[in-house]
Amino acid sequence: MSTHHTISEIHASQDNMPSVFIKYFLASSFILAFFLVSDLMAQDDHHHHHHGSLHHWEIPSKDPDRIILTFHGDPATQRAVTWRTDHTIDKSIAQIAEATVNSKFTENSVTVDAVTEPFDLGLYKGNTSLIVHYHSVIFKGLKPDKLYAYRVGDGEYWSEWIQFRTAKSYYAPTKFVYFGDAQNDVLAHWSRVIRMAYQTAPDASFVIHAGDLINHAHRDYEWAEWYKAGGFIHSQWTAIPAVGNHEFMSVAEGEPRELSLQWRPQFTLPVEKKLDEKLHETVYTVDYQDIRMVVLNSNDQLEAQTAYIEKQLKSSTAKWNIIVCHHSVFSPAKGRDFEFARKNWKPLLDKYNVDLVLNGHDHTYARGHVPVRTTDQDSADEVRTVYVTSVSGPKQYQLDRDQLKGYEKDGYQPVKSGEQTQFYQVITVEDNQLTYVAYTALGDEYDRAIITKDFISGKKHLSE
């Protein structure tokens, strides 16, 4: 500004000054101003942008990106949404309305203020030094079993309108998708799996990610891949993410491993306040239409979670109970062994007649169950808990069938296994049946099991 003022003064008095001097002074002023502006831009680029090495889909902007739905509170009346922008968006909002057959629903939309959290990607030196803002809203007071449309933004820069349906307030048919580890080359090789799953079950109410969503916990490039691979699906299918071992790593050499720096800012998840803060938003329970899903952190504080498991199962009035954790209770891969879970968690799963356990970690496929041992021929196919380990990403391990067979001493009976295959699973609960189907990345059915349950006696029979 001062340079511009000086130039104006020179123009006003140029008739009294030698023209050569005037031209020299003008040129010098412009050059000086250019370098000052360039230096300021370079400083801003260094502190906030430094985008040269980033893909365009990694770079934050004023437009909302990485939009994801999660459960927070009663799924029939509440839903959380989280998104990201660059550091210039300090105040964000979300709008929501019951969807209609035309665009007039916008006239009845309700605006909710977002919580904004600045986040420094440079806390992990493997990232570009960049300040981003995460924004989150918990929609409350929604009506059960209604299709809602929502959008997020700041009033000027908006996402598209996105639809989701709230849960019914009572027992009703439910369909959901479950993925084992995505982990490696997520954009290149996991994208086709989540997209094929969406083609298979577009009406799924939610999706379970059983840990190791990415490979390097704090590396933002990999989170960018994960969000790009799923695209709009993340903003429509409500996510239930569990932490895997790859969601933990050191921020710097010599420091202890810690939860992904992005985990809590990017996922708005239930907080179990009675648990240690380190377990917050990694251990939680979701009750959805008479299904109770207990999500565990199988990396840390396992004893504390043993008590939590018993509390959640003992208090459950749900017709179906499902456990989700990353590490396989019955590991199908060579060299893997989650002995703690078999000794401490399995007795509780037996005691409270848990229906299904969903795991990842072992980069192979295995389905088995704990049968009810009896001499009664009518109970020959009676089961307690079905255990599944699966993998959705390209990283594959060798199956150890002898190890699986060895678990028979723990009351486990292996049924179906596979390796060198990327999978996704669609699970449907309707009336007194839970139907589990595993599909390959090609969309072909690979495995099927049906649990039929007597809700009065708790007895379950398995058919395939």
C-alpha positions in Angstrom: 0.0 0.0 0.0 2.8 2.5 0.9 4.5 1.7 -2.4 1.3 2.5 -4.3 1.1 5.8 -2.5 4.6 6.8 -3.4 4.0 5.9 -7.0 0.9 8.3 -7.0 3.0 11.1 -5.6 5.6 10.6 -8.3 3.0 10.7 -11.0 1.6 14.0 -9.6 5.0 15.7 -9.7 6.7 14.0 -12.6 6.8 17.2 -14.7 9.3 18.6 -12.2 11.6 15.6 -12.2 13.9 14.1 -14.8 12.1 11.3 -16.7 15.0 8.9 -16.4 15.0 9.2 -12.6 11.2 8.7 -12.5 11.4 5.6 -14.6 14.2 4.2 -12.5 12.4 4.9 -9.3 9.2 3.4 -10.6 10.9 0.2 -11.7 12.8 -0.1 -8.4 9.5 0.3 -6.5 7.7 -2.3 -8.5 10.6 -4.7 -8.1 10.8 -4.2 -4.4 7.0 -4.7 -4.1 7.2 -7.8 -6.2 9.8 -9.4 -4.0 8.0 -8.4 -0.8 4.8 -10.0 -2.0 6.7 -13.1 -3.3 8.4 -13.4 0.1 5.1 -13.2 2.0 3.6 -15.8 -0.3 6.5 -18.1 0.1 6.2 -17.8 3.9 2.5 -18.5 3.7 3.2 -21.4 1.4 5.8 -22.8 3.8 3.6 -22.5 6.9 0.2 -23.4 5.5 0.2 -24.9 2.0 3.4 -26.3 0.6 1.2 -28.2 -1.9 3.8 -28.9 -4.5 4.2 -32.6 -3.7 0.5 -33.3 -2.9 -2.1 -34.8 -5.2 -5.1 -32.4 -5.8 -7.3 -34.8 -3.8 -5.1 -34.5 -0.8 -5.1 -30.7 -0.7 -7.7 -29.1 1.6 -9.7 -26.2 0.4 -12.7 -24.1 1.4 -14.9 -26.9 0.0 -15.8 -29.7 2.5 -14.1 -33.0 1.9 -13.6 -36.3 3.7 -17.3 -36.3 4.8 -18.2 -39.3 6.9 -21.2 -40.4 8.9 -20.9 -42.2 12.2 -23.2 -43.2 15.0 -23.4 -41.1 18.1 -26.4 -41.7 20.4 -29.6 -43.5 19.3 -29.4 -44.3 15.6 -33.1 -43.7 15.3 -32.9 -40.1 16.4 -29.2 -39.1 16.1 -26.3 -39.2 13.6 -22.9 -37.6 13.5 -21.1 -36.1 10.5 -17.5 -35.0 10.3 -15.7 -33.3 7.5 -12.5 -31.3 6.7 -11.6 -28.0 5.1 -8.5 -25.8 4.9 -7.5 -23.5 7.8 -9.4 -20.5 6.4 -12.8 -21.9 7.3 -13.2 -21.1 11.0 -16.9 -21.5 11.4 -19.0 -24.3 9.8 -22.5 -25.4 9.8 -24.6 -28.4 8.7 -28.2 -28.3 7.4 -30.6 -31.2 7.5 -34.2 -31.8 6.4 -36.6 -34.7 5.7 -36.0 -35.6 2.0 -38.8 -35.0 -0.5 -39.4 -36.0 -4.1 -38.3 -32.5 -5.2 -35.8 -29.9 -4.0 -38.4 -28.1 -1.8 -37.1 -29.9 1.3 -34.5 -27.2 1.5 -37.2 -24.8 2.6 -37.6 -26.8 5.8 -34.0 -27.4 6.6 -32.6 -26.9 10.1 -29.1 -25.4 10.5 -26.8 -26.7 13.2 -23.5 -25.1 14.2 -20.4 -27.3 13.9 -17.6 -27.8 16.3 -14.3 -26.9 14.6 -11.0 -28.4 15.5 -7.7 -27.1 14.1 -5.3 -29.9 13.3 -1.6 -29.7 12.4 -0.6 -32.4 10.0 3.0 -31.5 10.6 2.9 -33.1 14.1 4.0 -36.2 12.1 7.1 -35.2 10.1 6.1 -37.6 7.3 3.3 -35.2 6.3 3.4 -31.9 4.6 3.4 -29.2 7.2 -0.2 -28.0 6.9 -3.0 -26.7 9.2 -6.4 -28.1 8.4 -9.8 -27.8 10.2 -12.0 -30.7 11.1 -15.7 -29.9 11.6 -18.3 -32.1 13.3 -22.0 -32.0 14.0 -24.3 -34.4 15.9 -27.8 -34.2 14.4 -30.3 -34.7 17.3 -34.1 -34.9 17.5 -34.5 -36.8 14.2 -37.5 -39.0 13.5 -37.1 -42.8 13.3 -37.2 -44.5 9.9 -37.1 -41.3 7.9 -34.9 -40.5 4.9 -33.0 -37.3 5.6 -30.9 -35.1 3.3 -28.0 -33.1 4.8 -25.2 -30.9 3.6 -22.2 -29.4 5.3 -20.3 -26.2 4.7 -19.8 -22.6 5.9 -22.8 -20.9 4.3 -20.9 -20.1 1.0 -18.9 -23.3 0.3 -21.2 -26.3 0.5 -21.1 -30.0 -0.1 -23.9 -31.6 -2.1 -27.1 -32.8 -0.4 -26.5 -36.3 0.9 -29.2 -38.8 2.0 -29.3 -41.4 4.9 -32.1 -43.1 6.7 -32.5 -43.2 10.4 -33.0 -46.5 12.2 -36.4 -47.8 13.2 -37.1 -47.6 16.9 -38.0 -51.3 17.1 -36.8 -54.6 15.9 -36.8 -54.7 12.1 -34.8 -56.1 9.1 -31.3 -54.7 9.0 -28.6 -55.1 6.4 -24.9 -54.0 6.8 -21.5 -54.5 5.3 -18.3 -55.7 7.0 -14.7 -55.3 5.8 -11.5 -56.8 7.0 -8.2 -54.9 6.6 -8.0 -52.5 3.7 -4.6 -51.3 4.8 -2.3 -51.3 1.7 -2.5 -49.6 -1.7 -6.0 -48.5 -0.6 -6.8 -46.3 -3.5 -5.4 -48.7 -6.1 -6.8 -51.9 -4.8 -9.4 -51.4 -2.1 -11.5 -49.0 -4.0 -12.9 -51.7 -6.3 -13.9 -53.7 -3.2 -15.9 -51.0 -1.4 -17.5 -50.0 -4.7 -18.5 -53.6 -5.5 -19.9 -53.9 -2.0 -21.9 -50.8 -2.6 -23.2 -52.3 -5.8 -24.2 -55.5 -4.0 -25.8 -53.8 -1.0 -26.6 -50.2 -1.8 -29.3 -50.2 0.9 -27.0 -51.3 3.7 -27.7 -49.2 6.8 -24.1 -49.1 8.0 -20.6 -50.5 7.4 -18.1 -52.1 9.8 -14.4 -51.5 9.3 -12.6 -54.1 11.4 -9.3 -52.2 11.8 -6.2 -51.5 9.8 -8.0 -49.0 7.6 -4.6 -47.8 6.4 -1.0 -48.9 6.8 0.8 -46.0 8.5 -1.3 -44.5 11.3 -0.4 -40.8 10.9 0.4 -40.6 7.2 -2.2 -38.3 5.8 -1.6 -39.4 2.2 -3.0 -42.8 3.2 -6.1 -41.3 4.8 -6.6 -39.3 1.7 -6.5 -42.6 -0.3 -9.0 -44.2 2.1 -11.5 -41.3 1.6 -11.0 -41.1 -2.1 -11.4 -44.9 -2.5 -14.9 -44.8 -0.8 -15.9 -41.4 -2.1 -19.5 -40.5 -1.5 -20.1 -44.0 0.0 -18.5 -42.8 3.3 -21.0 -39.9 3.5 -24.0 -42.3 3.0 -23.2 -45.5 4.8 -22.8 -44.8 8.5 -19.4 -46.1 9.6 -18.5 -48.3 12.6 -14.7 -48.2 12.6 -12.5 -50.3 14.9 -8.8 -49.6 15.5 -6.2 -52.1 14.3 -2.5 -52.3 15.1 -1.7 -50.2 12.1 -3.8 -47.4 13.6 -0.9 -47.1 16.1 2.6 -45.9 15.4 5.3 -43.6 16.8 5.0 -39.9 15.8 8.8 -39.8 15.9 11.7 -42.2 16.3 12.2 -43.4 19.9 8.7 -42.3 21.0 6.0 -44.7 22.1 3.3 -45.8 19.7 0.1 -43.8 19.8 -3.3 -43.8 18.1 -3.4 -42.2 14.7 -3.4 -38.4 15.1 -6.3 -38.2 12.6 -8.5 -40.8 14.3 -10.4 -38.6 16.8 -10.6 -35.5 14.7 -12.0 -37.3 11.6 -14.4 -39.8 13.3 -17.0 -38.5 15.8 -17.6 -41.6 17.9 -19.3 -42.5 21.2 -17.2 -41.8 24.3 -17.3 -44.4 27.1 -16.4 -42.0 29.9 -15.9 -44.7 32.5 -13.0 -46.1 30.5 -9.5 -44.7 30.4 -9.2 -41.7 28.1 -6.8 -43.6 25.9 -9.6 -46.0 25.0 -12.1 -43.2 24.2 -13.6 -43.4 20.7 -11.9 -46.8 20.2 -14.1 -48.8 22.5 -17.8 -48.2 22.2 -21.2 -49.8 21.7 -23.9 -49.2 19.1 -27.4 -50.5 19.5 -29.2 -50.6 16.1 -32.7 -52.1 15.8 -32.2 -54.8 18.4 -28.6 -55.5 17.4 -26.0 -54.7 20.0 -22.5 -54.2 18.5 -19.6 -54.0 20.9 -16.5 -52.5 19.3 -13.2 -53.2 21.0 -9.6 -52.0 20.9 -7.6 -55.2 20.7 -4.3 -53.4 21.0 -4.2 -52.0 24.5 -5.7 -52.3 28.0 -7.3 -55.7 27.3 -8.1 -56.4 31.0 -10.2 -53.2 31.3 -12.1 -54.2 28.2 -12.8 -57.6 29.6 -14.8 -56.0 32.3 -16.4 -53.7 29.6 -17.4 -56.7 27.5 -19.1 -58.4 30.5 -21.0 -55.2 31.4 -22.2 -54.6 27.8 -23.3 -58.2 27.3 -24.9 -58.6 30.7 -27.0 -55.5 30.3 -27.9 -56.2 26.7 -31.6 -56.7 25.9 -30.9 -56.9 22.1 -32.0 -60.0 20.2 -28.6 -60.2 18.5 -25.1 -59.5 20.0 -22.1 -58.9 17.8 -18.4 -58.3 18.8 -16.1 -56.3 16.6 -12.3 -56.2 17.1 -9.3 -56.2 14.9 -7.2 -59.2 16.1 -8.6 -62.7 15.4 -9.8 -64.7 18.3 -9.1 -67.8 16.3 -6.2 -66.8 14.0 -6.1 -68.5 10.6 -2.7 -67.1 9.5 0.7 -68.6 10.3 2.4 -67.1 13.3 -0.6 -65.3 14.7 -2.1 -65.9 18.1 -4.5 -63.8 20.2 -4.3 -66.1 23.2 -5.6 -63.4 25.6 -8.9 -63.2 23.8 -9.4 -67.0 23.8 -8.6 -67.3 27.5 -10.4 -64.2 28.8 -13.0 -63.0 26.2 -14.2 -66.3 24.8 -15.6 -67.5 28.1 -17.8 -64.4 28.3 -18.9 -64.8 24.7 -19.9 -68.3 25.5 -21.6 -67.3 28.8 -23.7 -64.5 27.1 -24.4 -66.5 23.9 -22.8 -63.9 21.6 -24.0 -64.5 18.0 -21.1 -63.2 15.8 -17.5 -62.1 16.2 -16.0 -60.1 13.3 -12.2 -59.8 13.0 -9.5 -58.8 10.6 -5.7 -58.7 11.1 -4.7 -62.0 9.5 -5.1 -61.2 5.8 -6.8 -64.5 5.1 -10.4 -65.8 5.4 -11.8 -68.1 7.9 -15.3 -68.9 9.3 -15.9 -71.2 12.1 -18.0 -71.6 15.2 -18.3 -72.9 18.7 -20.8 -75.8 18.6 -22.9 -76.9 21.5 -21.7 -80.3 22.6 -24.6 -82.6 23.3 -25.7 -86.2 22.7 -29.1 -85.0 21.6 -29.3 -85.6 17.8 -31.8 -82.8 17.4 -29.1 -80.4 18.6 -26.4 -81.6 16.3 -26.2 -78.3 14.5 -26.7 -76.1 17.5 -24.1 -73.4 17.9 -23.0 -70.6 20.3 -20.8 -68.1 18.5 -19.8 -67.8 14.8 -16.3 -66.3 14.3 -15.2 -64.7 11.1 -11.8 -63.3 10.0 -11.6 -61.5 6.7 -9.5 -59.2 4.5 -10.6 -56.7 1.9 -7.3 -55.2 0.9 -4.5 -56.6 -1.4 -2.1 -57.7 1.3 -2.5 -61.5 1.7 -1.0 -64.0 4.2 -0.7 -67.8 4.1 -3.4 -69.8 5.7 -2.5 -72.2 8.4 -5.1 -75.0 8.4 -3.3 -77.0 11.0 -3.5 -74.0 13.4 -7.2 -73.7 12.7 -7.7 -77.4 13.4 -5.7 -77.0 16.6 -8.3 -74.7 18.0 -10.7 -77.6 18.4 -9.2 -78.0 21.9 -10.7 -74.6 22.6 -14.1 -75.7 21.4 -13.8 -74.2 17.9 -14.8 -75.9 14.7 -13.4 -74.5 11.4 -15.9 -74.6 8.5 -14.7 -72.5 5.6 -11.4 -70.8 4.8 -9.7 -69.1 1.9 -6.5 -67.2 0.9 -5.1 -64.9 -1.8 -8.6 -63.3 -2.2 -10.1 -59.9 -1.4 -13.5 -60.1 0.3 -16.4 -58.1 1.6 -19.3 -59.4 3.6 -23.0 -58.5 3.6 -25.0 -59.4 6.8 -28.8 -59.3 6.9 -30.9 -59.7 10.1 -34.5 -60.5 9.5 -37.0 -62.0 11.8 -35.2 -64.8 13.7 -32.4 -65.3 11.1 -29.0 -63.7 10.6 -27.7 -64.4 7.1 -24.0 -64.0 6.5 -22.6 -63.9 3.0 -19.0 -63.4 2.0 -18.3 -62.1 -1.6 -15.0 -61.9 -3.5 -13.8 -58.6 -5.1 -15.5 -59.8 -8.3 -18.9 -59.8 -6.6 -19.2 -63.6 -6.6 -20.6 -65.4 -3.5 -17.9 -67.4 -1.7 -19.4 -68.4 1.6 -22.8 -68.3 3.2 -24.1 -69.2 6.7 -27.6 -68.7 8.3 -28.0 -68.5 12.1 -31.6 -69.3 13.1 -32.3 -68.2 16.7 -35.0 -69.0 19.2 -35.3 -65.7 21.1 -36.9 -67.3 24.1 -34.5 -70.2 24.7 -31.5 -68.5 23.1 -30.8 -71.7 21.1 -29.3 -71.2 17.7 -28.9 -73.5 14.7 -26.6 -73.1 11.8 -27.3 -73.9 8.2 -25.1 -73.3 5.1 
